[in-house]
């Protein structure tokens, strides 16, 4: 059972929530949120955020802002660069879209394309495939995630935003039930499947 987390619902769209509340001695009210409209059964946003943070070496409970942003992102009908920028601003404050020459990064042995106007253009191409229901067979979330991480569109926060984009795509167009496995578990099976093809 995930711990009860204090959540401010200000600024969130009107979702269908089930709330379990508990009042503490100091008067604070804690909420456990279940947004039925957005998530498949057995999928825990809090567990997904924990796993995504842990992959980056961040070992702590998700913040209220991270949970609220996750809920906002999963409820979107399509994803834009601005949606990703908002997500990254919550999860990695100060990180920016690499849309200016000289905004170059290196990730281990991987050297992504140089910063500049090509980054937003290539990111828009990726996002157009993500939002295209007709292309889901060709552009599986596994492949989209690889394209996104190879592009590395932001100065930081690419891993968490890439996994969020993956979760959104899985939830929107592919297999909702597979989100319950978590990112790493699902990625393992997808890598085996696509490695055989």
Secondary structure, DSSP 4 states (H G I P E B T S, - for coil): -PPPB----TT-----EEEEEEE-TTS-EEEEEEETTTS-TT--HHHHHHHHHHHTT--SPPPHHHHHHHHHHHT-SS--HHHHHHHHHHHSTT--B--STT----BTTB-PPPSSHHHHHHHHHHHHHHT-GGGTTTS-HHHHHHHHHHH--BSS-HHHHHHHHHHHHHHHHS-GGGGGG-HHHHHHHHHHHHHH-
